[in-house]
Amino acid sequence: MSGERRRDILVVAVFTLLIMAPFWAKAYHIDEPFFLDLAGQILRRPWGPLPGGAASDIGATPWPRINNNPPLLLYLLAGALRATGGGELPMRMAFFPLDLVAALSLYLLAARFLARPLWPTLIVLSSPAYLINMNHLMTEKLAAAFGFAALYALVRGCDEDSPGWLVASALLLDAALLSKYLAVFLLPVAAFFLWSRGASARRIAGYCGLALLGLGGFLVRDLATGGAVLRGVGAVSGGAAHSFWSHWSHRTRSFLACAGGCSAGALAWPLLAEPGSRRRTALWAAAAAVAAALFSPWLDLAPGVRFGDRLMGAFFAWGAVCSFAQVLGPGSGRARGGGLWAAWLVSAGAVAFSYWSIMARTVLFLLPPMVFAGAAGLESRLPRRVLARLYGATLAVTLSLALAVAWVDWRYAGAQKAMAAEVAARYLTRGDVVVSSRTNLRLAPPRRPLLSNVLTLRVDCALPLRLISGWGGEGGFYSSISGFLPFTFSREPLEEFVIIEVL
């Protein structure tokens, strides 16, 4: 390995530490408390079956009906809980090696195809979707770490004709699949790459069989014990299919807006594609027409979409369409890595689009092929000095936006934890108390009016960015249920809690 490569690896490792560490103490939120609860159940009966009774925050709902994920994360969380005691800071520190694996794998993978892989890698790491979601103790962290490492090992194994690297790749992919079913998008990517490198059908089948060995064993065990996990996955998949056919326009809006918005500064790269060519002009016009039609008022699911949100969504969608066309367009397959980036984008996009909801934590898997393919195009057209300035500006814009969004997310998570502590201190020994959140869209109202005291508390944030909209915005970072944008510029309250004390 050259001195430049060693220096770049050090830069990637330090950069990952610097952007992740400030948020290690963030309060648990979104799905983290649920996974931690299940991990705690494993600690209480480590040699028993997977948690299958009732999670403490879900009432009487069986675990397989609400956790449609394989078990690897739960066991890693259980071990970390025992070692650290469960605090946010030590728990996130314990899982930081996975962040390093993911980041370094992306760099080493990019270095196989790009002349200057450092800047594009840092841009991916700085995207809002990557920075926030990779710091969560959730399944996407494992899927990214093991999945990106699997792709690097695969490419290296093919380049060096090394069976050892190919076996390592298959085993890493197996670990990714045991972390999250969504990681299945990696399997056709790997099979396509092997085929493109001339691998025999027998070798491809052997690789896929090895990659599916662990997950296959888990599902066979589930079938032998009643098939509860598979029924839970089927129920979630059925809900996603119903959501798609009922709200295809909103799903498409959200998918394109999230892909474009989360790529942040790289959104401008298609502007530099084939300068002055008729093909570029036609691409811009077609993308603009798609965005204008998709975000037109007659496709709104509800009244009151703000003009600024509509305009920002159309711009993000325009950038996403242009980026997709750059990855998948004519001639892209002839570039180094072009086939891999195209297969990756198609497979990850199909899985993210068909998921139960559009969300940044699934769209983040589209960002590496979008950025790396864009970088390959820029390297072939721009002088080295111009390229360096462009990369620097892109990183500055992307990181600034990501840090701002991450700070708002920190405030949101902290407000949830502070409210829980306040309610526990004030009301724990009294009577029936209900605390509702404005951003929680799945509240079940009481069946009859209740005599009660009601206290409303609002949480504000000076930074005018919102990831989750409970009022008039379209922020849908964690789910497109709350909006079609990954984030929105808004001064609406960050959160509103209503405390109802039944008399």
N, C-alpha and C positions, 0 to 999 in steps of 0.2 A: 504494500500500500504506500502510495506516494506521500510526501510530507504535506502536500496541499489537502489530500483526502483526510489525513489525520487531523489537520487543523480544522477542516470543515466539520468533522464529526464532533470535535470538542465544542465548536461554536453551536452546533445544533443541540448538544446536551446542555450547555450552559443556558442557551436561549430558552429551551423548554423549562428548565428550572426557574428562570427569572419570570416567565409569564404565568406559570402554574402556581408557584409557591405563595404569592400574595393572596390567593383564594382558597388555600387549604383549610382555613378555619371557618369557611362559610357554613352556615347552618344546613343540616340535612333538609332536603325538600324534594318535591316531585315524587319519584318512585323510590328514593333512597330509604325512607323509613320503612317501607313495606319489605324491601329486600333484607334490611337489617333485622326486622322482626322475624322473618323466616330463618335467617342465619342464627338468631338467638334460639329458635326452636331446635335447630340442629345441635347447638351446644348443650342443650338440656337433655337430649337423647341422641348422642352421636352415632350409636350403632343401630338406631331405629330406621324406619323407612323415611322417605322424603316427607317434609311437613305436609300434612294432608287434612288436618282438622280445620280449625278456623284461625286465621291471622287476627291478631288483637285489634287491628284497625279496620277490619272488613266485616266484623260480625260473624255470621254463621255461613259465609260463602266458602265452599271448599277451595283449597289452594289451587288445584289444577284448573279451576274455572277462571281464575283471575291472574295466575302467573303462567303465561304462555311462553316460558323460557326454559331452556335446559338447566341443569343443576350446578354447573361448575362455579358460577359466581357465588352461589350460596355457601359452598364449602370453603372457598377462599375468604369470604367475608367472615365466616365462623372462626376460622383460624386467626384472622386479624383481630376480631373482637376479643378472643382469648388473650392475645399477645398485648393488645394496646388498651383494653378497657372500654373502647368504643367511642372515645372523643373524636370530634371531627378532624382536628389537626393531626393527631397520630395515625388515624385511619387513612387519611388521604396521603400522608407521608409513606405509609406502608405499601400503598398501591402505586406510588410514583415510579418504581422500576418499570411498570407496564407502560407508562407514558413515555419513558425513555426508549423502550423497545419499539413502540409505534413510531416515534419521531425518527429514530435512527434507521428503521426499516424503510421509511419513506425516502430518506436521503439516499441510502444505498441503492434503492430501487431506481430513483431518478438518475443517480450517477451512472447507471447502466446505459442510459439513453440520451442524457443531456450533457452538453459541454460544460455548462455552469449550473450545476444542480442545487447549490446552496440557497440562492435567493428564492427560487420557486418553492423549495421545501419550507423555508421560514414563512413564506406567504400562506401556505396551507396551514401551518401551525398557528398562524395569527388570525385565521378566519373566526368570526364570532361563533359559528357552529362548533368548530373544533375546540377552541379555547374553553368554552363553557361546558360542553358535554364530555370532553375527555377528563375533566376534573370531577365528574360525578362518579360515585361508586355504583355504577350501573352496568348493564350487560354490554353496552356499546364500547366501553373502555377495553374490555377483554376481546371483543370481536375485532376491534381495530388493531390492537397489539399483536394478537396471534395471526390475524388475517393479513396484515401488511407484511409481517415477517414471513408468512407462508409464500406470498407472491415474490418477495425478494429471493428466498431460497429456491423457488421454482425457476426464476430467470437465471440465477447463477448456476443451478443444476443443468439447465439446457445449454447455457453458454460454455460450460466446462465439461459437458457430457459426464456429469457426476451422479451416479445412482444415490450416493449418500445424501447429497443436497436435495434430491427429489424425494427421498424418503422423509427427510426432515421437513420438507415443505408439506407433504401429505399429513404428517403428524401435527404440525402447527395448524393446518386447516381443520383437522379433526378437533383440536382444542377450541378454535374459533366457533365451530358448529356446536360444540358442547356449551358454549357461552350464550349464543343467541341464534335462533333459527334463521333470522334475517341474513346471517353470514353465508347462507346457501348461495347467495349471488356470486361468491368467489369460486364455486365449483365449476360453472360453465366458463368462467374467465380462465381458470387454470387449464381446463380441457381444451379450450380454443387455442391457448398459447402453445400447449404441447403439440396440437395438430399443426399449427403454423410452423413449428420447428421440425416437422417431419416425423414426429413420434408415431409409432405403430398403434393400431387400435388396441392391441393387447397391453401395451405400456400405459395408454390412457385409461383403460378399464382398471388396471391394477392400481394406478394412482388414485382414481376416484374411489375404488373399493377401500383402500387404506384410509383415505380421508373421511370416509363415512363409517368406519369401524366403531368408533366410540359412540357416536350418536345412534347408529343402528342398534348397538347393544342396549342403550338406554331405552329406545322405543320398543324393542322386543320385550324387555323387562316390563315396560308399562303395559303392553298388550297382555302379557302373562298374568298381570295383577289387576286386570279389569279395563285397561285402556283409558283411564281418567285423564291423563295428560293429553292424549291425542284428541279426546272429545273436547277438551278445553281449547286446544289449538283450532279445531274445526269450528267451534262457536265464534272465536275471534275472527277467523277468516271469513265466516259467513257474514258477520257484521260488517267487515270491511267491504265485501262485495256489495252488500245492500247500500252502504254509504256511497260507493262509487257510482252505482247506477242511479241513485237518487240525486246526487249532487256532483255530477261529473264536472260541471263548469267551475264550481268552487274548488274542487280538488285540483283541477288543471291550473287554475289561477295560483293556488297556494304552492303547488309543486314548482312552477316556473319562477314565481316571486321569491320563494325560499332559496332555490338554487342560485338565482342571480344575486339576491341580497347577501347571502352568506359568502359568496365569492368576493364581495366588497371591492377592493381596489382593482382586482383582476377583471372586473366587469368592463373596464375600458380597453382591454387588450384587443377585442375584435375590431376596434376602430383603426388599428394599425395593420389589419390583415389586407394584403394585396392592395396597397394604396393606389388609387386612380383606376382600378380595374372595374369593368362593367359587372363582373361577378360580385364584387363587394357591394356595389351600389344596389344590385338586385337583392342581395341577401339582407341588407339593411331595410330595404323597402318591404320585403316579405315579412321580416321579423316585426317591423313596426305595424304592419297590417294585422298580424296575428295578435299582438299585444293590444292594439286598439279595440279589436273585436271582442277579445276575451274579457277585457275590463270595461266594456260598455255597460251602461246602466241596466239594460234589459236582461242581463245575465246575473244581476244582483239577487241574492237569496233573501235579503231583507232591505228595507228602505234605510236611508240615512248614511250611506257610504260617503265619507268625506272626500272632497276633490283631491286633497293632497295625498291621501292614501291611495286613491285610484291612480293618480299620476305616478306615484312611486312604484306601485305594483306593476304598472305597464312598463316603466323603465327597467325594473329588475327582470321582468319577463322578456323584454327585448334583448337584454344582455345575455340571458340564459339561452334563448333561441340561437343567437349569434355564436355563443360558445359551443353549443351542441353541434351546430353546423360546421364549426371549425374542426371539431373532433371527428365527426362522422362524414364530412363532405368528401367530394371527389379528390383523390390524390392524398388524403390524410393517411391512408394505409401504407403509402410508400415511405413515409418519414420513419425514422428510427423510433420504435416503440408505438407507432401509430395504431397498429392492430391491437396491441394490449390496451391502450387507452380507450379505443373505441369499444372493445368487448367489455371492459370494466364499466364504462359509462352506461352502456345499454343494459347490462345485467343489474348493476346497482340501481339504475333509474327505474327499471321495471319493478324491482322489489320495493323500493321506497314509494313509488306511485301507487302500488296495490296494497300497501300497509293499511291498517285500520284508520290511520289519520296521517296527514302530511305533517312532518315535524322536523326540526333542525337536526335532531340526533340521528335520523335516518338519511337525511339529505347530505350530511357531512361526508358520507362515503362516496359521493359524486365529486367532491372537490378535488382530490388528487388527480384524477384523469383530466378534469377540466383545466386545472392550472398547468399540469405538466405538458399536455398537448398544446396549450397556448404558448408555453415557454419554448417548445420545440419550433413552433412557427416563427416566433420572434427571433430566435437565434439564427434562423436561416435568412433573415431579412435585415436585421439591424446591426450597425457597427457595435463593437464591444463597449465603447464608452457610452453611447446612447442607451444601450441595453442596461448597463449598470445604473444609469440615472433613472430609467423607467422602473427597474426593479426596486430601487430605493424608494421612489415615490409611492409605488404600489404597496410596499411593506408599511410605510409610514401611515398611509390612509387606512389600510386594513387593520393594523394593530391599534391605531387610535380608536377606530370604531369598535373593535372587539373589546378593548379595555373599558370603554364607556358602557357598552351593553353589559359586560360582566359585572361592573360596579352596580348597575341597576338591579341585576339579578341577585347580587349579594344583599342589597337592601331588601329586596322582596323576601328572600329566604330568611333573613334576620327578623323581619316583621312577623313572619309566621311563628318562629320560635319564641319571640318575645311575647306574642299574644298567648301562646300555649302556657308559658310560665306564669303570666299574669292571671289567667283564668284559673290555673291550678292553685295559685296562692289565695285568690279571693273567694272562689266558689266551690272548691273541692269537697268541703264538708257540709254544704248547704243542701239544696234540693235539686230539682231537675234544671239543668242549664244547657242551652244549645248555643254553639258559636258557629255562625255561618260566614262564609267568605264570598265577597262579591265576584271574585274571579272563578269560583267553583260553579261550573255550569250544570252540575248533577245533584242539585239539592232536592230532597223530597219534602214538600211542605206538610204540615200536620193535617190530619183528616178533619179536624174541627177547630174552631177558634179557641185559643187558650188565654186565660187571664195571666198576664206576665208583665214584668219590667223589661224594657228594651233599651239597650245602650248601643249607640253607633259610634264607631271609632274609625277614622280615616288615616291612612299612612301616605305621606307625600314624599316626593323625591325631586330635588331641584333640577336634576339632569332630565331634560325633556325627551327621554327615550322610554318606551314601554315594550316589554316582551309579551305580556299577557294583557289583553284589553278586556275590561269589564264594563266599559262605558261606550263611547262612540268610536274608539279606534279599531284598528284591524290587526293588532299585535297577536300573532299566533305562533310564537317560537316553539312552544311545547306541544301545541296541537292546533291544527287548522280549524278546530271547532270554535276557537275564540277569534279567528281572523285569518285573512289570506296573506298577511305579511309576516316575515320572521321577526320584525320589530317595527314600531311606528314612532314617529316624532309626535309627541303629545305631552300636554301638561295635566292630563287627567290623573286622578289619584292612583298611587301605585297599588293600593289595596284598600278595601273597606270591610271591616268586621262588624257584625251585628251580634251582640250578646243578648240572648233571650233567657231570662230567669223566670221559670214558671212559678206562679204563686199558689 
